[in-house]
């Protein structure tokens, strides 16, 4: 039933990406000021971070199936509440609840996939899940923009709500009999919060997740500015992002994805992060739109190597009994990275070229740092 969980992963990220083109216009249509519009957009990521952490603890305690089911049904219900938004403040409250409940889904889904994957194929499994994330990143914004322009923002959100509610009901039939629990001896083991941050592999995965989405935040903020500066419109920005997504999906699904089970994740992590960094540095220097397409294709290759490597590193470092918490923290860093990427570069008042150069150098430095020390032998017992 791992295929069904991949579908859940797709729609959980579809929920995220469909919001990107419509939330600012929706907030403005409710009379939100520029400040409240910004808060409405960012509120989801803020509460989603909290939801990710809660999901991790609850997944280890109650099992991935229960939290996955709860997240799907409650998130679907929360999406329907957007019909009740009458002003900016009610929208903020709904955004907080939506992000919090949606945060339950992804850590539980990836914990389920990690525990169900056969040994020696966890890297390939992570690559396939990454393909569904990439597909959502391509389909979500396009679907949202088209449907919202022809109907309304709430129609988009309702479609996502119905999809999640249907998946929740189907999960009762497809996943219940496949729920796995950790062995009793593993359940008795305790792992403190501090213990996660004392494991070199886990820390690398967390930092990698943060920087991965930090770069995404910079892309979302700076790429349209770069494109406009070159004399092109917003549609060109969308096409550039699509090139990145398509290239990533190809790497995720082609036979090359077996590299994630043949090569140590620390090496594929460093390679992916370096390629992403180089592509951003090149983007900062490019003044010809055709070369930007090449750079975004290069970025997609780096992204495709980094994402499965982070998952493999995390799975190898944490036993099944504690993977829920590990993925909870992991996706909390994911959510926070997006906000930090656009926020930090905006706070420092970087131009588009300066923002890309700063982020590219940061990624390359982090890649080099990840290779400085071989991770120690994994230990999971902490009391």
C-alpha positions in Angstrom: 0.0 0.0 0.0 3.0 2.3 -0.3 1.6 3.5 -3.6 -1.4 4.8 -1.8 0.8 6.7 0.6 2.6 8.2 -2.3 -0.7 9.6 -3.5 -1.2 11.1 0.0 2.2 12.7 -0.2 1.3 14.2 -3.5 -2.0 15.7 -2.3 -0.5 17.0 1.0 2.1 19.0 -1.0 -0.6 19.8 -3.6 -2.4 21.5 -0.8 0.7 23.6 0.0 1.5 24.5 -3.6 -2.0 25.4 -4.7 -2.0 28.1 -2.0 1.0 30.0 -3.5 -0.8 31.9 -6.3 -4.1 32.5 -4.6 -3.6 33.4 -0.9 -2.4 37.0 -1.4 -5.3 37.9 -3.8 -7.7 36.2 -1.5 -6.5 38.1 1.5 -6.7 41.4 -0.4 -10.2 40.6 -1.5 -11.2 40.4 2.2 -9.8 43.9 2.8 -6.4 42.9 4.3 -3.7 45.5 4.5 -0.3 44.7 3.1 0.9 43.7 6.6 -2.0 41.4 7.2 -1.7 39.9 3.7 1.9 39.0 4.5 0.9 37.5 7.8 -1.9 35.5 6.2 0.6 34.0 3.7 3.2 33.3 6.4 0.8 32.0 9.1 0.4 28.7 7.4 4.2 27.9 7.5 4.4 29.1 11.2 1.6 26.8 12.4 2.7 24.0 10.0 6.0 23.9 11.8 4.2 23.4 15.1 2.0 20.7 13.6 5.0 18.9 12.2 6.5 18.6 15.7 3.3 17.4 17.2 2.8 14.9 14.5 6.2 13.4 15.2 5.5 12.8 18.8 2.0 11.5 18.2 3.1 9.2 15.3 5.6 7.4 17.6 3.0 7.2 20.4 -0.2 6.3 18.4 1.2 5.0 15.1 1.5 6.5 11.7 -1.9 5.2 10.5 -3.9 7.0 13.2 -2.1 10.3 12.8 -2.2 10.1 9.0 -6.0 9.4 9.0 -6.6 12.2 11.6 -4.5 14.7 9.6 -6.3 13.9 6.3 -9.8 14.3 7.7 -9.2 17.3 9.9 -7.2 19.2 7.2 -10.0 18.5 4.7 -12.5 20.0 7.2 -10.2 23.0 7.8 -10.0 23.8 4.1 -13.8 24.1 4.0 -13.6 26.8 6.6 -12.2 29.2 4.1 -15.8 29.7 2.9 -16.5 31.3 6.3 -13.7 33.9 6.1 -15.2 37.4 6.1 -12.2 39.6 6.9 -8.5 39.4 7.3 -8.6 38.4 11.0 -10.9 35.4 10.4 -8.6 34.4 7.5 -5.6 34.5 9.9 -7.4 32.2 12.3 -8.3 29.7 9.5 -4.8 29.9 8.1 -3.4 29.0 11.6 -5.7 26.0 12.0 -5.1 24.8 8.4 -1.3 24.9 8.8 -1.4 23.2 12.2 -3.6 20.3 11.1 -1.9 19.9 7.7 1.4 19.5 9.7 0.1 16.2 11.0 0.1 14.5 7.5 3.7 14.7 6.1 5.7 13.3 9.0 3.3 10.5 9.5 3.3 9.7 5.8 7.1 9.6 5.5 7.4 7.6 8.7 5.0 5.0 7.2 7.0 4.9 4.0 10.3 4.6 5.8 9.1 1.8 8.0 7.5 -0.1 5.0 10.5 0.2 2.7 12.7 -2.9 2.3 16.3 -2.6 3.6 18.6 -1.6 0.8 15.8 0.2 -1.1 15.1 3.1 1.3 17.0 5.6 -0.9 15.1 4.7 -4.0 11.9 4.9 -2.0 12.8 8.4 -0.9 13.5 9.3 -4.5 10.1 8.2 -5.6 8.4 10.1 -2.8 10.4 13.1 -3.9 9.0 12.7 -7.5 5.5 13.1 -6.1 6.5 16.2 -4.2 8.0 17.6 -7.4 4.9 16.7 -9.4 2.8 18.6 -6.8 5.1 21.6 -7.2 4.4 21.7 -10.9 0.7 20.8 -11.0 -0.4 22.7 -7.9 0.3 26.3 -8.8 -0.8 25.8 -12.4 -4.1 24.2 -11.4 -4.7 26.8 -8.7 -4.0 29.7 -11.1 -6.3 28.4 -13.8 -9.2 27.4 -11.6 -9.1 30.6 -9.4 -9.1 32.8 -12.5 -12.2 31.1 -13.9 -14.0 30.6 -10.6 -12.7 31.7 -7.2 -10.0 31.0 -4.7 -12.4 29.1 -2.4 -13.1 26.7 -5.3 -9.5 25.7 -5.4 -9.4 25.1 -1.7 -12.7 23.1 -1.8 -11.3 20.8 -4.5 -8.3 20.1 -2.2 -10.6 19.6 0.8 -12.7 17.0 -1.0 -9.5 15.2 -2.2 -8.1 14.9 1.3 -11.4 13.8 2.8 -11.8 11.1 0.1 -8.2 9.9 0.8 -9.0 9.8 4.5 -11.9 7.6 3.9 -9.9 5.3 1.6 -7.1 5.1 4.1 -9.5 3.3 6.4 -9.6 0.4 3.9 -6.1 0.5 2.4 -3.8 1.3 5.4 -5.4 -0.2 8.5 -4.3 -3.8 7.8 -0.8 -2.6 6.8 -0.1 -0.6 10.0 3.2 -1.7 11.6 4.2 -1.2 15.1 7.7 -1.0 16.5 9.0 -4.1 18.4 8.3 -3.9 22.1 12.0 -3.6 23.0 12.2 -0.5 20.7 9.1 1.0 22.2 10.6 0.9 25.6 13.6 2.8 24.5 13.5 6.6 25.1 15.1 9.2 23.0 15.2 12.8 24.3 14.9 15.9 22.1 18.5 16.7 22.9 19.6 13.2 21.6 18.4 14.0 18.1 20.7 17.0 18.0 23.7 15.0 19.3 23.6 12.6 16.3 25.7 13.9 13.4 23.6 12.3 10.7 20.4 13.7 12.1 21.8 17.2 12.5 23.0 17.0 8.9 19.6 16.0 7.7 17.9 18.8 9.7 20.4 21.5 8.4 20.0 20.1 4.9 16.2 20.3 5.1 16.5 23.9 6.3 18.9 25.0 3.6 17.0 23.1 0.8 13.9 25.1 1.6 15.9 28.3 2.4 17.0 28.2 -1.3 13.4 27.6 -2.3 12.3 30.7 -0.4 15.0 32.7 -2.1 13.9 31.4 -5.5 10.2 32.3 -4.8 11.2 35.8 -3.7 14.1 36.6 -6.0 13.5 34.8 -9.3 10.5 36.9 -10.4 12.6 40.0 -9.7 15.5 38.7 -11.7 13.2 37.8 -14.6 11.5 41.2 -14.6 14.9 42.9 -14.5 15.7 41.1 -17.7 12.6 42.4 -19.3 10.3 39.3 -19.1 7.0 38.7 -17.3 5.8 36.5 -14.5 4.9 33.7 -16.9 8.6 33.2 -17.6 9.3 32.7 -13.9 6.7 30.0 -13.9 8.3 28.3 -16.9 11.8 28.5 -15.2 10.4 26.8 -12.1 8.7 24.1 -14.2 12.1 23.3 -15.8 13.5 22.8 -12.3 10.6 20.6 -11.3 10.7 18.5 -14.5 14.4 17.9 -14.2 14.1 16.8 -10.6 11.3 14.4 -11.4 13.3 12.8 -14.2 16.2 12.1 -11.8 13.8 10.8 -9.1 12.2 8.3 -11.5 14.9 7.2 -14.0 17.1 4.2 -13.2 19.7 6.7 -11.9 17.7 6.7 -8.6 19.4 3.5 -7.6 22.5 5.6 -6.8 20.8 6.5 -3.5 21.1 3.0 -2.3 24.6 2.3 -3.7 26.4 5.5 -2.6 26.5 6.7 1.0 24.0 9.5 1.5 26.6 11.8 2.9 28.3 11.9 -0.5 25.1 12.3 -2.6 24.0 15.0 -0.1 27.2 17.0 -0.6 27.0 16.5 -4.3 23.4 17.7 -4.5 23.9 20.7 -2.3 27.0 21.7 -4.2 25.2 21.5 -7.6 22.4 23.6 -6.2 24.8 26.2 -4.8 26.7 26.4 -8.1 23.4 26.9 -10.0 22.4 29.8 -7.8 25.8 31.4 -8.1 25.5 31.1 -11.9 22.0 32.6 -11.8 23.3 35.6 -9.9 25.7 36.3 -12.8 23.5 35.4 -15.8 21.9 38.2 -17.9 20.6 36.0 -20.7 17.3 34.2 -20.2 18.3 31.1 -22.2 21.1 30.4 -19.7 18.7 30.8 -16.8 16.9 27.7 -18.1 20.1 25.8 -18.0 20.8 27.0 -14.5 17.3 25.9 -13.3 17.8 22.5 -14.9 21.1 22.2 -13.0 19.3 23.3 -9.8 16.7 20.6 -10.4 19.4 17.9 -10.6 20.9 19.2 -7.3 17.5 19.2 -5.6 16.9 15.6 -6.8 20.1 14.4 -5.3 19.7 16.3 -2.0 16.1 15.4 -1.1 16.4 11.6 -1.1 19.9 11.9 0.6 18.4 13.8 3.5 15.7 11.1 3.9 18.2 8.3 3.7 20.5 9.9 6.2 17.6 10.4 8.7 16.2 6.9 8.3 19.7 5.3 8.8 20.2 7.3 12.0 16.9 6.7 13.8 15.2 3.4 14.6 11.5 2.9 13.6 10.2 3.6 17.1 11.5 7.2 16.9 11.2 8.0 13.2 7.9 9.9 13.8 9.7 12.5 16.0 12.6 12.6 13.6 10.4 13.4 10.6 8.4 15.9 12.7 11.6 17.9 13.4 12.8 17.4 9.8 9.7 18.9 8.3 9.6 21.6 10.9 13.0 22.7 9.6 11.5 22.3 6.1 8.7 24.8 6.8 10.9 27.2 8.7 13.4 27.3 5.8 11.0 28.7 3.3 10.1 31.6 5.6 13.8 32.2 6.5 14.9 32.2 2.9 12.7 35.1 1.8 12.8 36.8 5.1 16.6 36.9 5.6 17.3 38.1 2.1 14.6 40.7 2.3 15.8 41.9 5.7 19.4 42.3 4.3 17.9 44.2 1.4 19.7 42.1 -1.2 19.2 42.6 -4.9 18.1 39.5 -6.8 21.7 38.8 -7.9 23.1 39.4 -4.4 20.4 37.1 -2.9 21.3 34.2 -5.3 25.0 34.7 -4.8 24.7 34.7 -1.0 22.5 31.6 -1.0 24.7 29.8 -3.5 27.9 30.4 -1.5 26.0 29.3 1.7 25.0 26.0 0.1 28.5 25.3 -1.2 30.0 26.0 2.2 27.4 23.8 3.9 28.2 21.0 1.5 31.9 21.2 2.3 31.2 21.3 6.0 29.1 18.1 5.7 32.2 16.2 4.6 34.5 17.4 7.2 33.8 14.6 9.7 32.6 11.0 9.1 29.4 10.5 11.2 29.9 8.3 14.3 28.3 4.9 14.8 24.6 5.4 15.4 23.2 5.0 18.9 19.5 5.3 19.6 19.3 4.6 23.3 18.9 7.7 25.4 17.1 7.9 28.7 
